[in-house]
């Protein structure tokens, strides 16, 4: 599907000119910084040199004082504490961090991850019953619980208190817990709203250390876990998340926790990790535990401090990821076949597809695959415990959560974000839901949003791409939402040799402009352009600039994102 090339809105030119002069950098890079709100020397200094000292005071978060006081009471009274978390990467890293931190102060602590297939998302009755039956009087819930009003009330009747540490949007009523930590609650003045669930757990540990005058190393040792959660949960890489991600990557590449070190080794990549590497190498493996078996296996690996046991756990999780890939491929093929058989879907603005035997743990991945194919808000459903459970994914710019909110009366429960959500409904409501979801989306989405967008940060000439240019780009990392790797467009580009197809569908190119040096370029998934690019016929390219390392030799390489010729427009 052809992408829309959308030029970023230019910022204040005077600020860009001054910044380029102050930082002695290319004007195009200064303009990109200004576009991203980095419009002064001081902001640029903080951006390029993220400091842990710039993290906000954790006690600015509503109820943080109550949370620390309740934990203090539990520790002083010898109460049993249960650390409870979701089964995805954010949830398991949250549990590993919080369990690891507080187990340094008490042995009366355990962790609990709900079974995705039996208990579903969030706080479960089974989890509360387990706590009560085993003498736990305090549950610290991470990456879930903000909407569990009834479950928390039930826990109270069982003599179990809750501390909620969540980052999802609250409902109209908050759970009546001992403390509710969520920067998104309406009455919370915490300056940064986009922490991941693991980030909330980190702030809790930071607050505990701050109150008891403990050294920062006590909580900073978990920075690699926080960074993994930021990468996997696709939260904005700005503000505190940028600081945490930056220092978390430093720790991962220098001294990762035992579990992550073992996982890095078995993945075949054990150094020079970027946030993108974490997303595509580590996160799927950690997620696979909860998708194919039980997420407690991931926690067991992440809290491990013995090399041999960590290697065993990482090997097991790696095998589960291999099984997940096979399941993912088979289910995606089945979903595409179902959609292909349904002519009624033609012209629709949404995809809602169901199969009773699909693996509940993989349907979210299948939803993402379908968006790659059809690019429209998508819900994939399967049968689970007499209900239908589903994962929903959206397209850039469309608020999926609001669309599901408009269908709330047809759902047993739902929760999530603007671009991804989970939901449960009764089988008899599937057709009604599918119809309402289509009508809501069709009435609110624009045709423009149904075509993938490729953001372009700046138009440059190849002559601007020198080693210093790339070094400045590298210092803009870590890249992620709200701080993507800069994408450039260059016109009047020529191939110097015949393009080569590498692998099955990738394109290797040698590119130049008039009188410029020749750049090697790679276009993943762009093999279709092989016959369209001819010598002496100019075209335009969108790309990122990268450093390519091969056998210890370093060179600049262009990663082509899109191509426009006279034929393709």
C-alpha positions as CSV (number, residue, x, y, z in Angstrom):
1,X,0.0,0.0,0.0
2,X,1.4,3.4,-1.1
3,X,2.1,5.7,1.8
4,X,1.3,9.4,2.2
5,X,4.5,11.5,2.5
6,X,3.6,14.1,5.1
7,X,6.1,16.9,5.7
8,X,6.5,17.9,9.4
9,X,5.2,21.4,10.3
10,X,8.2,23.7,10.4
11,X,9.0,25.4,13.7
12,X,10.3,28.9,14.4
13,X,13.0,29.6,11.9
14,X,14.8,32.1,14.1
15,X,15.1,29.5,16.8
16,X,16.4,27.0,14.4
17,X,19.0,29.4,13.0
18,X,20.2,30.3,16.5
19,X,20.3,26.6,17.6
20,X,22.3,25.6,14.6
21,X,24.8,28.3,15.4
22,X,25.0,27.5,19.1
23,X,25.3,23.7,18.6
24,X,27.4,24.0,15.4
25,X,25.2,21.5,13.6
26,X,23.5,21.3,10.2
27,X,20.6,23.7,9.9
28,X,18.3,20.8,8.8
29,X,19.0,19.0,12.1
30,X,18.4,22.2,14.1
31,X,15.0,22.6,12.3
32,X,14.1,19.0,13.3
33,X,14.9,19.7,16.9
34,X,12.7,22.8,16.9
35,X,9.9,20.9,15.3
36,X,10.1,18.5,18.3
37,X,9.9,21.3,20.8
38,X,13.7,21.5,21.5
39,X,13.9,25.2,20.6
40,X,16.6,26.5,23.0
41,X,20.2,25.7,24.0
42,X,19.1,24.6,27.5
43,X,16.4,22.2,26.1
44,X,18.9,20.8,23.6
45,X,21.5,20.2,26.4
46,X,18.9,18.3,28.4
47,X,17.8,16.4,25.3
48,X,21.3,15.3,24.2
49,X,22.5,14.6,27.8
50,X,19.5,13.0,29.7
51,X,20.2,13.2,33.4
52,X,18.7,11.0,36.2
53,X,18.7,14.1,38.4
54,X,16.0,15.5,36.1
55,X,13.5,12.9,37.0
56,X,10.5,14.3,38.9
57,X,10.0,14.0,42.6
58,X,7.9,10.7,42.9
59,X,5.9,12.3,45.7
60,X,4.3,14.7,43.2
61,X,2.2,11.7,42.1
62,X,-1.2,11.5,43.8
63,X,-1.3,8.9,46.6
64,X,2.4,8.2,46.5
65,X,2.7,9.1,50.2
66,X,-0.2,6.8,51.0
67,X,1.4,3.9,49.0
68,X,4.7,4.3,50.9
69,X,3.0,4.5,54.3
70,X,1.0,1.4,53.6
71,X,4.1,-0.6,52.5
72,X,5.9,0.6,55.6
73,X,3.1,-0.6,57.7
74,X,3.1,-4.0,56.0
75,X,6.9,-4.4,56.4
76,X,6.8,-3.3,60.1
77,X,3.9,-5.7,60.9
78,X,5.3,-8.6,59.0
79,X,2.4,-8.8,56.6
80,X,2.6,-10.9,53.5
81,X,2.8,-8.9,50.3
82,X,1.7,-10.1,46.8
83,X,3.0,-8.4,43.8
84,X,0.4,-8.8,41.0
85,X,0.9,-7.9,37.3
86,X,-0.3,-8.2,33.8
87,X,1.0,-11.0,31.5
88,X,2.6,-8.8,28.8
89,X,6.1,-7.3,28.8
90,X,5.2,-4.2,30.7
91,X,3.4,-6.3,33.3
92,X,6.1,-8.9,33.8
93,X,8.9,-6.3,34.0
94,X,6.8,-4.4,36.5
95,X,6.4,-7.4,38.7
96,X,10.1,-8.3,38.4
97,X,11.2,-4.8,39.4
98,X,8.7,-4.4,42.3
99,X,9.2,-7.9,43.6
100,X,13.0,-7.7,43.2
101,X,13.1,-4.3,45.0
102,X,10.9,-5.1,48.0
103,X,12.2,-8.6,48.5
104,X,15.3,-6.7,49.7
105,X,13.3,-5.7,52.7
106,X,11.1,-8.7,53.4
107,X,10.9,-12.4,52.8
108,X,7.1,-12.4,53.1
109,X,6.6,-11.5,49.5
110,X,5.6,-13.4,46.4
111,X,4.4,-12.5,42.9
112,X,1.3,-13.5,40.9
113,X,0.5,-13.3,37.2
114,X,-3.0,-14.2,36.1
115,X,-3.4,-16.9,33.5
116,X,-4.3,-15.2,30.2
117,X,-6.6,-18.1,29.2
118,X,-8.3,-18.8,32.4
119,X,-8.4,-15.5,34.2
120,X,-8.1,-12.9,31.5
121,X,-6.8,-9.4,31.7
122,X,-6.5,-7.4,34.9
123,X,-7.4,-8.1,38.5
124,X,-9.1,-11.5,38.8
125,X,-11.3,-13.0,41.5
126,X,-9.0,-16.0,41.4
127,X,-6.0,-13.9,42.2
128,X,-7.8,-12.2,45.1
129,X,-9.0,-15.6,46.4
130,X,-5.4,-16.9,46.1
131,X,-4.1,-14.0,48.2
132,X,-6.8,-14.3,50.9
133,X,-6.3,-18.1,51.2
134,X,-2.6,-17.8,51.6
135,X,-2.6,-15.0,54.1
136,X,-1.6,-12.0,51.9
137,X,-3.0,-8.8,53.3
138,X,-1.6,-6.4,50.7
139,X,-1.5,-6.7,46.9
140,X,0.6,-4.3,44.8
141,X,-1.0,-4.4,41.4
142,X,1.0,-3.2,38.4
143,X,0.0,-2.3,34.9
144,X,-3.6,-3.1,35.7
145,X,-6.3,-2.4,38.2
146,X,-7.4,1.2,37.5
147,X,-10.9,0.0,36.5
148,X,-11.1,-2.9,39.0
149,X,-13.6,-1.1,41.3
150,X,-15.7,-4.2,42.0
151,X,-12.7,-6.5,42.4
152,X,-10.9,-4.2,44.9
153,X,-14.2,-3.9,46.8
154,X,-14.4,-7.7,46.9
155,X,-10.8,-7.9,48.1
156,X,-11.6,-5.5,51.0
157,X,-14.3,-7.9,52.2
158,X,-11.6,-10.6,52.2
159,X,-9.2,-8.5,54.3
160,X,-6.9,-7.7,51.4
161,X,-5.7,-4.2,50.7
162,X,-4.6,-2.9,47.2
163,X,-2.1,-0.5,46.0
164,X,-2.8,0.2,42.3
165,X,0.1,1.1,40.1
166,X,-1.4,1.7,36.6
167,X,-0.9,3.9,33.6
168,X,-4.1,3.2,31.7
169,X,-7.0,5.7,31.5
170,X,-9.2,5.5,34.6
171,X,-13.0,5.2,34.5
172,X,-15.4,7.7,36.2
173,X,-14.9,6.0,39.6
174,X,-11.5,5.0,41.0
175,X,-11.1,1.7,43.0
176,X,-11.3,2.3,46.8
177,X,-7.7,1.1,47.4
178,X,-5.1,2.1,50.0
179,X,-3.5,4.0,47.2
180,X,-4.1,4.6,43.5
181,X,-1.0,5.6,41.5
182,X,-1.8,6.6,38.0
183,X,-0.6,9.9,36.5
184,X,-3.7,9.9,34.2
185,X,-6.2,10.2,37.0
186,X,-7.9,13.5,36.7
187,X,-6.8,14.8,40.2
188,X,-3.1,13.9,39.7
189,X,-0.8,16.8,39.1
190,X,2.3,14.6,38.3
191,X,4.1,16.5,35.5
192,X,4.6,13.5,33.2
193,X,1.6,11.5,32.2
194,X,3.1,8.8,29.9
195,X,5.0,6.5,32.1
196,X,4.7,2.8,31.4
197,X,3.4,0.5,34.1
198,X,6.9,-0.5,35.0
199,X,7.7,3.2,35.2
200,X,5.1,3.6,37.9
201,X,6.7,0.7,39.8
202,X,10.1,2.4,39.4
203,X,8.7,5.6,40.8
204,X,7.3,3.7,43.8
205,X,10.7,2.2,44.5
206,X,12.3,5.7,44.0
207,X,9.8,7.2,46.5
208,X,10.5,4.4,49.1
209,X,14.3,5.1,48.8
210,X,13.8,8.8,49.0
211,X,11.7,8.6,52.2
212,X,14.2,6.2,53.8
213,X,17.3,8.0,52.5
214,X,18.5,4.9,50.7
215,X,21.1,5.3,47.8
216,X,19.7,5.6,44.3
217,X,21.5,2.5,43.3
218,X,18.8,0.5,45.1
219,X,16.3,1.4,42.4
220,X,18.5,2.4,39.5
221,X,19.7,-1.2,39.2
222,X,16.3,-1.9,37.6
223,X,16.7,0.6,34.8
224,X,17.1,-2.1,32.1
225,X,13.7,-3.5,33.0
226,X,12.1,-0.1,32.8
227,X,13.6,0.5,29.4
228,X,12.4,-2.8,28.1
229,X,8.8,-1.9,29.2
230,X,9.1,1.5,27.5
231,X,10.2,-0.1,24.3
232,X,7.6,-2.9,24.4
233,X,4.6,-0.8,25.5
234,X,5.2,1.8,22.7
235,X,4.9,4.8,25.1
236,X,6.2,8.2,24.0
237,X,10.0,8.4,24.2
238,X,10.1,11.9,25.7
239,X,10.3,13.5,29.1
240,X,11.0,11.0,31.9
241,X,10.6,8.0,29.5
242,X,13.6,9.4,27.4
243,X,15.7,9.6,30.5
244,X,14.8,6.2,31.7
245,X,15.2,4.6,28.3
246,X,18.6,6.2,27.7
247,X,20.1,5.1,31.0
248,X,18.3,1.7,30.7
249,X,20.0,1.1,27.4
250,X,23.3,2.0,28.9
251,X,22.8,-0.6,31.7
252,X,21.5,-3.2,29.2
253,X,24.6,-2.8,27.1
254,X,27.1,-2.6,30.0
255,X,25.7,-4.7,32.8
256,X,22.3,-6.2,32.2
257,X,20.4,-8.2,34.9
258,X,21.2,-11.9,34.8
259,X,17.9,-12.8,33.1
260,X,18.2,-10.2,30.3
261,X,21.8,-11.1,29.7
262,X,20.8,-14.8,29.2
263,X,18.0,-13.8,26.8
264,X,20.4,-11.6,24.8
265,X,22.9,-14.4,24.5
266,X,20.3,-16.9,23.3
267,X,18.8,-14.4,20.8
268,X,22.1,-14.2,19.0
269,X,22.6,-10.5,19.7
270,X,24.4,-9.7,22.9
271,X,25.7,-6.1,22.5
272,X,25.0,-2.7,20.9
273,X,21.2,-2.8,21.6
274,X,19.0,0.1,20.5
275,X,15.4,0.6,21.6
276,X,14.4,-0.9,18.2
277,X,16.4,-4.0,18.9
278,X,14.7,-4.4,22.2
279,X,11.3,-4.2,20.4
280,X,12.1,-6.8,17.8
281,X,14.5,-9.1,19.7
282,X,13.8,-9.2,23.4
283,X,10.2,-8.1,23.8
284,X,8.7,-10.8,21.6
285,X,10.5,-13.5,23.6
286,X,9.4,-12.1,26.9
287,X,5.8,-11.8,25.6
288,X,5.9,-15.3,24.3
289,X,5.8,-16.8,27.8
290,X,2.4,-15.3,28.5
291,X,1.1,-16.0,25.0
292,X,2.0,-19.7,24.7
293,X,2.2,-20.8,28.4
294,X,2.3,-18.7,31.5
295,X,3.9,-15.3,32.0
296,X,5.3,-16.3,35.4
297,X,8.0,-18.0,33.4
298,X,9.2,-14.6,32.1
299,X,9.2,-13.2,35.7
300,X,11.1,-16.2,36.9
301,X,13.8,-15.4,34.3
302,X,13.9,-11.6,34.9
303,X,14.4,-12.0,38.7
304,X,16.9,-14.7,38.4
305,X,20.4,-14.1,39.8
306,X,22.0,-17.4,38.9
307,X,23.5,-17.7,35.4
308,X,22.7,-21.4,34.9
309,X,19.0,-21.0,35.9
310,X,18.7,-17.9,33.8
311,X,20.1,-19.7,30.8
312,X,17.6,-22.5,31.3
313,X,14.7,-20.1,31.6
314,X,15.8,-18.0,28.5
315,X,16.1,-21.2,26.5
316,X,12.6,-22.3,27.4
317,X,11.2,-18.8,26.6
318,X,13.1,-18.7,23.3
319,X,11.5,-22.1,22.3
320,X,8.1,-20.7,23.2
321,X,8.8,-17.7,20.9
322,X,9.5,-20.1,18.1
323,X,6.2,-21.8,18.7
324,X,4.5,-18.4,18.8
325,X,5.9,-17.5,15.4
326,X,4.4,-20.7,13.9
327,X,1.0,-20.1,15.5
328,X,1.1,-16.4,14.4
329,X,1.8,-17.4,10.8
330,X,-1.0,-20.0,10.7
331,X,-3.6,-17.8,12.3
332,X,-2.8,-14.9,10.1
333,X,-3.2,-17.0,7.0
334,X,-6.6,-18.3,8.3
335,X,-7.7,-14.8,9.1
336,X,-6.8,-13.5,5.6
337,X,-8.7,-16.4,4.1
338,X,-11.8,-15.6,6.2
339,X,-11.7,-12.0,5.2
340,X,-11.1,-12.9,1.6
341,X,-14.3,-15.1,1.7
342,X,-16.4,-12.3,3.1
343,X,-17.3,-10.0,0.2
344,X,-19.4,-7.9,2.7
345,X,-16.1,-6.5,4.1
346,X,-15.5,-4.7,0.8
347,X,-15.8,-1.0,1.3
348,X,-15.8,-1.4,5.1
349,X,-13.7,0.9,7.3
350,X,-13.0,-1.9,9.9
351,X,-12.1,-5.5,10.2
352,X,-13.8,-7.8,12.8
353,X,-12.8,-11.4,12.4
354,X,-13.5,-14.4,14.6
355,X,-12.4,-18.1,14.9
356,X,-13.2,-20.2,17.9
357,X,-9.9,-22.1,18.0
358,X,-7.4,-19.3,17.7
359,X,-4.8,-18.9,20.5
360,X,-5.9,-16.1,22.8
361,X,-2.3,-15.2,23.4
362,X,-1.5,-14.5,19.7
363,X,-4.6,-12.7,18.4
364,X,-3.0,-9.3,19.2
365,X,-0.2,-10.1,16.8
366,X,-2.7,-11.2,14.2
367,X,-4.6,-8.0,14.5
368,X,-1.4,-6.1,13.8
369,X,-0.6,-8.3,10.8
370,X,-4.1,-7.6,9.4
371,X,-3.6,-3.8,9.7
372,X,-0.4,-4.2,7.7
373,X,-2.5,-5.7,5.0
374,X,-5.7,-3.7,5.1
375,X,-4.8,-0.7,7.2
376,X,-8.1,-0.1,9.1
377,X,-9.1,-0.5,12.7
378,X,-9.2,-4.2,13.4
379,X,-10.6,-6.5,16.1
380,X,-9.6,-10.2,16.2
381,X,-11.7,-12.5,18.4
382,X,-11.6,-16.0,19.7
383,X,-13.6,-18.1,22.1
384,X,-12.6,-18.2,25.8
385,X,-14.5,-19.6,28.8
386,X,-17.9,-19.2,27.2
387,X,-17.2,-15.6,26.0
388,X,-15.5,-14.0,23.1
389,X,-12.2,-12.3,23.9
390,X,-10.4,-10.1,21.5
391,X,-7.5,-7.8,20.7
392,X,-8.0,-4.5,18.9
393,X,-5.5,-2.4,17.0
394,X,-5.9,0.9,15.3
395,X,-4.3,3.1,12.6
396,X,-2.3,6.2,13.2
397,X,-4.4,9.2,14.2
398,X,-7.6,7.2,15.1
399,X,-8.6,6.8,18.7
400,X,-9.6,3.2,19.1
401,X,-10.4,3.5,22.8
402,X,-13.1,6.1,22.1
403,X,-14.7,3.9,19.4
404,X,-14.8,1.0,21.9
405,X,-16.2,3.3,24.6
406,X,-19.1,3.9,22.2
407,X,-19.7,0.2,22.2
408,X,-19.4,-0.3,25.9
409,X,-22.9,-1.5,26.5
410,X,-22.2,-4.5,24.2
411,X,-19.0,-5.4,26.0
412,X,-18.4,-7.4,29.2
413,X,-15.2,-5.4,29.7
414,X,-12.5,-3.6,27.7
415,X,-9.4,-1.6,28.4
416,X,-6.3,-0.2,26.7
417,X,-4.9,2.7,24.8
418,X,-5.6,4.9,21.8
419,X,-4.0,2.4,19.4
420,X,-4.4,-1.0,21.2
421,X,-7.0,-2.5,23.4
422,X,-8.4,-5.8,24.7
423,X,-12.1,-6.6,25.0
424,X,-14.5,-9.3,26.1
425,X,-18.1,-9.8,24.9
426,X,-20.9,-12.3,24.9
427,X,-21.2,-14.5,21.7
428,X,-24.7,-13.3,21.1
429,X,-23.4,-9.7,20.9
430,X,-20.8,-10.3,18.2
431,X,-22.8,-9.2,15.2
432,X,-24.2,-6.2,17.0
433,X,-20.7,-5.2,18.1
434,X,-19.3,-5.7,14.6
435,X,-22.0,-3.5,13.1
436,X,-21.8,-0.8,15.7
437,X,-18.0,-0.7,15.6
438,X,-18.1,-0.3,11.8
439,X,-20.7,2.5,12.1
440,X,-18.8,4.4,14.7
441,X,-15.5,4.1,12.8
442,X,-17.1,4.9,9.5
443,X,-18.7,8.1,10.9
444,X,-15.5,9.4,12.5
445,X,-12.5,8.3,10.5
446,X,-11.3,10.2,7.4
447,X,-10.2,8.6,4.2
448,X,-6.8,10.1,4.7
449,X,-6.3,8.1,7.9
450,X,-7.1,4.9,6.0
451,X,-3.9,5.3,4.1
452,X,-0.5,4.8,5.9
453,X,1.4,7.9,6.6
454,X,5.2,8.4,6.3
455,X,6.3,11.4,8.2
456,X,9.1,13.4,6.6
457,X,11.2,15.6,8.8
458,X,13.3,17.5,6.3
459,X,14.3,17.7,2.6
460,X,18.0,17.5,2.3
461,X,20.8,17.0,-0.3
462,X,23.1,14.1,-0.2
463,X,26.0,16.5,0.2
464,X,24.8,17.3,3.7
465,X,25.2,13.6,4.8
466,X,28.7,13.6,6.3
467,X,29.9,11.7,9.4
468,X,29.2,14.5,11.8
469,X,25.6,14.7,10.4
470,X,25.1,11.0,11.3
471,X,26.8,11.4,14.7
472,X,24.3,14.1,15.7
473,X,21.4,11.9,14.6
474,X,22.8,9.0,16.7
475,X,22.8,11.3,19.8
476,X,19.1,12.0,19.2
477,X,18.4,8.3,20.2
478,X,16.8,6.4,21.8
479,X,14.1,6.6,19.1
480,X,10.5,5.7,19.6
481,X,7.0,7.4,19.6
482,X,7.3,11.2,19.7
483,X,11.0,10.9,18.9
484,X,11.3,8.8,15.8
485,X,14.5,8.5,13.9
486,X,14.6,11.5,11.5
487,X,13.2,10.7,8.0
488,X,14.6,12.7,5.1
489,X,13.5,13.1,1.5
490,X,15.9,13.8,-1.4
491,X,14.8,14.5,-4.9
492,X,16.6,13.9,-8.2
493,X,18.3,10.8,-7.1
494,X,19.9,8.3,-9.5
495,X,21.0,4.6,-9.3
496,X,24.6,4.1,-10.4
497,X,24.3,0.4,-10.9
498,X,21.5,-2.1,-11.5
499,X,19.4,-2.5,-8.3
500,X,19.8,-5.9,-6.6
501,X,17.1,-8.0,-5.0
502,X,18.4,-9.5,-1.8
503,X,16.6,-12.1,0.2
504,X,13.1,-12.5,-1.2
505,X,11.8,-8.9,-1.3
506,X,14.5,-6.4,-0.3
507,X,16.3,-4.0,-2.5
508,X,20.0,-3.1,-2.4
509,X,20.9,0.2,-4.2
510,X,23.8,2.4,-5.0
511,X,22.5,6.0,-5.0
512,X,23.8,9.5,-5.9
513,X,22.8,12.9,-6.8
514,X,24.6,15.0,-9.4
515,X,28.2,15.5,-8.2
516,X,27.6,13.8,-4.8
517,X,29.3,10.8,-3.3
518,X,27.7,7.4,-3.8
519,X,25.7,6.0,-0.9
520,X,24.8,2.3,-0.4
521,X,21.1,1.9,0.5
522,X,18.8,-0.8,1.5
523,X,15.1,-0.9,1.0
524,X,13.3,-3.5,3.0
525,X,10.3,-4.9,1.3
526,X,10.9,-2.7,-1.8
527,X,11.9,-5.4,-4.4
528,X,9.0,-4.3,-6.6
529,X,11.0,-1.2,-7.6
530,X,13.8,-3.2,-9.1
531,X,12.6,-2.8,-12.7
532,X,11.3,0.8,-12.2
533,X,14.7,2.3,-11.3
534,X,16.8,2.9,-14.4
535,X,20.1,4.8,-14.8
536,X,19.7,8.4,-15.8
537,X,16.0,8.5,-14.7
538,X,15.7,10.6,-11.5
539,X,13.4,9.7,-8.6
540,X,12.8,10.7,-5.0
541,X,13.5,8.7,-1.9
542,X,12.5,8.8,1.8
543,X,15.1,7.4,4.1
544,X,16.8,7.4,7.5
545,X,20.6,7.7,7.8
546,X,22.4,4.8,9.7
547,X,25.8,3.6,10.4
548,X,26.4,0.2,8.9
549,X,28.9,-2.1,10.7
550,X,30.3,-5.1,8.7
551,X,33.3,-7.0,9.9
552,X,34.4,-4.0,12.1
553,X,34.2,-1.6,9.1
554,X,31.8,1.3,9.5
555,X,30.1,3.2,6.8
556,X,27.1,5.4,6.3
557,X,24.0,3.7,4.8
558,X,20.6,4.9,3.8
559,X,17.6,2.9,4.9
560,X,15.0,3.5,2.2
561,X,11.4,3.9,3.5
562,X,9.7,4.8,0.3
563,X,10.4,5.6,-3.4
564,X,8.6,7.8,-5.9
565,X,9.3,7.6,-9.6
566,X,7.5,9.3,-12.5
567,X,5.6,6.0,-12.8
568,X,4.5,5.6,-9.2
569,X,3.9,9.3,-8.6
